[in-house]
Amino acid sequence: MKTAQEKYQWECQAYGCTAAAIDLALQESHDPLMLAAGMLSDAQEVISGEYGQPDTETARQYMNRAKYILFQQLEKTRVKARENAC
């Protein structure tokens, strides 16, 4: 089991922020899937190098944030499906 510090460090290297920060953005978003799509667009921008050197590390973090959001939404869908099955 990871310590709180290890979890924090892992989230920062994976997402460039904490999972709590992503959760807050999700709560404030009216359309979580569009939030994820926007992050993927941001990843494309930094990969393209249109505004400087391509930044694959930042692109990776944007993609990880988008995946986090997609998995959160998928889990909500699964929970609702299980509740409706009863």
Secondary structure in CASP SS format (residue, H / E / C, confidence):
PFRMAT SS
TARGET T0000
AUTHOR 0000-0000-0000
METHOD secondary structure of the structure
MODEL  1
M C 1.00
K C 1.00
T C 1.00
A H 1.00
Q H 1.00
E H 1.00
K H 1.00
Y H 1.00
Q H 1.00
W H 1.00
E H 1.00
C H 1.00
Q H 1.00
A H 1.00
Y H 1.00
G C 1.00
C C 1.00
T C 1.00
A H 1.00
A H 1.00
A H 1.00
I H 1.00
D H 1.00
L H 1.00
A H 1.00
L H 1.00
Q H 1.00
E H 1.00
S C 1.00
H C 1.00
D C 1.00
P H 1.00
L H 1.00
M H 1.00
L H 1.00
A H 1.00
A H 1.00
G H 1.00
M H 1.00
L H 1.00
S H 1.00
D H 1.00
A H 1.00
Q H 1.00
E H 1.00
V H 1.00
I H 1.00
S H 1.00
G C 1.00
E C 1.00
Y C 1.00
G C 1.00
Q C 1.00
P C 1.00
D C 1.00
T H 1.00
E H 1.00
T H 1.00
A H 1.00
R H 1.00
Q H 1.00
Y H 1.00
M H 1.00
N H 1.00
R H 1.00
A H 1.00
K H 1.00
Y H 1.00
I H 1.00
L H 1.00
F H 1.00
Q H 1.00
Q H 1.00
L H 1.00
E H 1.00
K H 1.00
T H 1.00
R H 1.00
V H 1.00
K H 1.00
A H 1.00
R H 1.00
E H 1.00
N H 1.00
A H 1.00
C C 1.00
END
